[in-house]
Protein backbone atom coordinates (compact mmCIF):
# COMPACT_ATOMS: atom_id res chain seq x y z
CA UNK A 1 0.00 0.00 0.00
CA UNK A 2 2.78 2.32 0.91
CA UNK A 3 4.56 1.61 -2.39
CA UNK A 4 1.36 2.47 -4.29
CA UNK A 5 1.19 5.86 -2.56
CA UNK A 6 4.84 6.55 -3.48
CA UNK A 7 4.16 5.63 -7.11
CA UNK A 8 1.03 7.81 -7.19
CA UNK A 9 2.90 10.72 -5.60
CA UNK A 10 5.77 10.37 -8.08
CA UNK A 11 3.26 10.18 -10.95
CA UNK A 12 1.56 13.36 -9.76
CA UNK A 13 4.91 15.14 -9.43
CA UNK A 14 5.82 14.10 -12.98
CA UNK A 15 2.40 15.14 -14.33
CA UNK A 16 2.61 18.52 -12.60
CA UNK A 17 6.16 19.10 -13.84
CA UNK A 18 5.06 18.32 -17.43
CA UNK A 19 2.12 20.72 -17.05
CA UNK A 20 4.40 23.45 -15.60
CA UNK A 21 6.91 22.88 -18.43
CA UNK A 22 4.15 23.31 -21.06
CA UNK A 23 2.78 26.42 -19.35
CA UNK A 24 6.26 27.89 -19.28
CA UNK A 25 6.65 27.40 -23.03
CA UNK A 26 3.17 28.84 -23.71
CA UNK A 27 4.00 31.84 -21.52
CA UNK A 28 7.30 32.42 -23.33
CA UNK A 29 5.50 32.18 -26.68
CA UNK A 30 2.88 34.74 -25.57
CA UNK A 31 5.61 37.07 -24.30
CA UNK A 32 7.35 36.80 -27.68
CA UNK A 33 4.08 37.49 -29.49
CA UNK A 34 3.42 40.50 -27.27
CA UNK A 35 6.89 41.88 -27.94
CA UNK A 36 6.41 41.37 -31.70
CA UNK A 37 3.09 43.22 -31.59
CA UNK A 38 4.64 46.04 -29.56
CA UNK A 39 7.39 46.37 -32.21
CA UNK A 40 4.75 46.45 -34.97
CA UNK A 41 2.81 49.13 -33.10
CA UNK A 42 5.99 51.18 -32.69
CA UNK A 43 6.79 50.82 -36.40
CA UNK A 44 3.23 51.81 -37.33
CA UNK A 45 3.43 54.88 -35.08
CA UNK A 46 6.75 55.86 -36.66
CA UNK A 47 5.26 55.47 -40.17
CA UNK A 48 2.24 57.52 -39.08
CA UNK A 49 4.49 60.29 -37.79
CA UNK A 50 6.34 60.35 -41.13
CA UNK A 51 3.06 60.44 -43.06
CA UNK A 52 1.77 63.32 -40.91
CA UNK A 53 5.00 65.22 -41.49
CA UNK A 54 4.75 64.62 -45.26
CA UNK A 55 1.10 65.72 -45.23
CA UNK A 56 2.00 68.93 -43.39
CA UNK A 57 4.88 69.53 -45.82
CA UNK A 58 2.71 68.98 -48.91
CA UNK A 59 -0.11 71.19 -47.57
CA UNK A 60 2.02 74.26 -46.91
CA UNK A 61 0.00 77.36 -47.87
CA UNK A 62 2.77 78.79 -50.04
CA UNK A 63 3.11 75.53 -51.98
CA UNK A 64 -0.65 75.23 -52.48
CA UNK A 65 -0.83 78.86 -53.60
CA UNK A 66 1.93 78.25 -56.16
CA UNK A 67 0.19 75.10 -57.42
CA UNK A 68 -3.11 76.97 -57.75
CA UNK A 69 -1.38 79.70 -59.77
CA UNK A 70 0.46 77.20 -61.99
CA UNK A 71 -2.71 75.21 -62.73
CA UNK A 72 -5.13 78.14 -62.92
CA UNK A 73 -6.05 77.45 -66.57
CA UNK A 74 -7.06 73.87 -65.79
CA UNK A 75 -8.55 74.16 -62.30
CA UNK A 76 -9.76 77.78 -62.13
CA UNK A 77 -8.84 77.92 -58.42
CA UNK A 78 -8.72 81.32 -56.81
CA UNK A 79 -6.50 82.19 -53.86
CA UNK A 80 -8.08 82.15 -50.41
CA UNK A 81 -8.86 85.47 -48.80
CA UNK A 82 -9.59 86.20 -45.14
CA UNK A 83 -13.10 87.44 -45.96
CA UNK A 84 -14.01 83.98 -47.30
CA UNK A 85 -14.05 82.56 -43.79
CA UNK A 86 -16.94 82.96 -41.39
CA UNK A 87 -17.50 82.94 -37.68
CA UNK A 88 -19.22 80.22 -35.69
CA UNK A 89 -22.08 82.60 -34.90
CA UNK A 90 -22.88 82.73 -38.62
CA UNK A 91 -23.53 78.99 -38.90
CA UNK A 92 -27.23 78.20 -39.25
CA UNK A 93 -28.06 75.34 -36.93
CA UNK A 94 -31.31 73.37 -37.35
CA UNK A 95 -34.29 74.52 -35.30
CA UNK A 96 -35.25 72.73 -32.10
CA UNK A 97 -37.33 69.56 -32.30
CA UNK A 98 -40.87 70.30 -33.51
CA UNK A 99 -43.71 70.06 -31.01
CA UNK A 100 -46.76 68.04 -32.06
CA UNK A 101 -49.99 69.21 -30.42
CA UNK A 102 -52.46 66.80 -31.96
CA UNK A 103 -52.82 63.74 -34.18
CA UNK A 104 -50.94 63.65 -37.46
CA UNK A 105 -53.09 63.07 -40.54
CA UNK A 106 -51.96 62.01 -43.98
CA UNK A 107 -54.32 63.48 -46.53
CA UNK A 108 -52.74 62.16 -49.73
CA UNK A 109 -51.47 58.83 -48.43
CA UNK A 110 -51.31 55.87 -50.80
CA UNK A 111 -52.68 52.59 -49.49
CA UNK A 112 -50.22 49.68 -49.73
CA UNK A 113 -51.43 46.11 -49.88
CA UNK A 114 -49.97 43.37 -47.67
CA UNK A 115 -48.14 41.78 -50.63
CA UNK A 116 -46.33 45.04 -51.43
CA UNK A 117 -45.06 45.60 -47.90
CA UNK A 118 -41.53 44.59 -47.12
CA UNK A 119 -41.04 41.73 -44.63
C-alpha positions as CSV (number, residue, x, y, z in Angstrom):
1,X,0.0,0.0,0.0
2,X,2.8,2.3,0.9
3,X,4.6,1.6,-2.4
4,X,1.4,2.5,-4.3
5,X,1.2,5.9,-2.6
6,X,4.8,6.5,-3.5
7,X,4.2,5.6,-7.1
8,X,1.0,7.8,-7.2
9,X,2.9,10.7,-5.6
10,X,5.8,10.4,-8.1
11,X,3.3,10.2,-11.0
12,X,1.6,13.4,-9.8
13,X,4.9,15.1,-9.4
14,X,5.8,14.1,-13.0
15,X,2.4,15.1,-14.3
16,X,2.6,18.5,-12.6
17,X,6.2,19.1,-13.8
18,X,5.1,18.3,-17.4
19,X,2.1,20.7,-17.0
20,X,4.4,23.5,-15.6
21,X,6.9,22.9,-18.4
22,X,4.2,23.3,-21.1
23,X,2.8,26.4,-19.4
24,X,6.3,27.9,-19.3
25,X,6.7,27.4,-23.0
26,X,3.2,28.8,-23.7
27,X,4.0,31.8,-21.5
28,X,7.3,32.4,-23.3
29,X,5.5,32.2,-26.7
30,X,2.9,34.7,-25.6
31,X,5.6,37.1,-24.3
32,X,7.4,36.8,-27.7
33,X,4.1,37.5,-29.5
34,X,3.4,40.5,-27.3
35,X,6.9,41.9,-27.9
36,X,6.4,41.4,-31.7
37,X,3.1,43.2,-31.6
38,X,4.6,46.0,-29.6
39,X,7.4,46.4,-32.2
40,X,4.8,46.5,-35.0
41,X,2.8,49.1,-33.1
42,X,6.0,51.2,-32.7
43,X,6.8,50.8,-36.4
44,X,3.2,51.8,-37.3
45,X,3.4,54.9,-35.1
46,X,6.7,55.9,-36.7
47,X,5.3,55.5,-40.2
48,X,2.2,57.5,-39.1
49,X,4.5,60.3,-37.8
50,X,6.3,60.4,-41.1
51,X,3.1,60.4,-43.1
52,X,1.8,63.3,-40.9
53,X,5.0,65.2,-41.5
54,X,4.7,64.6,-45.3
55,X,1.1,65.7,-45.2
56,X,2.0,68.9,-43.4
57,X,4.9,69.5,-45.8
58,X,2.7,69.0,-48.9
59,X,-0.1,71.2,-47.6
60,X,2.0,74.3,-46.9
61,X,0.0,77.4,-47.9
62,X,2.8,78.8,-50.0
63,X,3.1,75.5,-52.0
64,X,-0.6,75.2,-52.5
65,X,-0.8,78.9,-53.6
66,X,1.9,78.3,-56.2
67,X,0.2,75.1,-57.4
68,X,-3.1,77.0,-57.8
69,X,-1.4,79.7,-59.8
70,X,0.5,77.2,-62.0
71,X,-2.7,75.2,-62.7
72,X,-5.1,78.1,-62.9
73,X,-6.0,77.5,-66.6
74,X,-7.1,73.9,-65.8
75,X,-8.6,74.2,-62.3
76,X,-9.8,77.8,-62.1
77,X,-8.8,77.9,-58.4
78,X,-8.7,81.3,-56.8
79,X,-6.5,82.2,-53.9
80,X,-8.1,82.1,-50.4
81,X,-8.9,85.5,-48.8
82,X,-9.6,86.2,-45.1
83,X,-13.1,87.4,-46.0
84,X,-14.0,84.0,-47.3
85,X,-14.0,82.6,-43.8
86,X,-16.9,83.0,-41.4
87,X,-17.5,82.9,-37.7
88,X,-19.2,80.2,-35.7
89,X,-22.1,82.6,-34.9
90,X,-22.9,82.7,-38.6
91,X,-23.5,79.0,-38.9
92,X,-27.2,78.2,-39.3
93,X,-28.1,75.3,-36.9
94,X,-31.3,73.4,-37.3
95,X,-34.3,74.5,-35.3
96,X,-35.2,72.7,-32.1
97,X,-37.3,69.6,-32.3
98,X,-40.9,70.3,-33.5
99,X,-43.7,70.1,-31.0
100,X,-46.8,68.0,-32.1
101,X,-50.0,69.2,-30.4
102,X,-52.5,66.8,-32.0
103,X,-52.8,63.7,-34.2
104,X,-50.9,63.7,-37.5
105,X,-53.1,63.1,-40.5
106,X,-52.0,62.0,-44.0
107,X,-54.3,63.5,-46.5
108,X,-52.7,62.2,-49.7
109,X,-51.5,58.8,-48.4
110,X,-51.3,55.9,-50.8
111,X,-52.7,52.6,-49.5
112,X,-50.2,49.7,-49.7
113,X,-51.4,46.1,-49.9
114,X,-50.0,43.4,-47.7
115,X,-48.1,41.8,-50.6
116,X,-46.3,45.0,-51.4
117,X,-45.1,45.6,-47.9
118,X,-41.5,44.6,-47.1
119,X,-41.0,41.7,-44.6
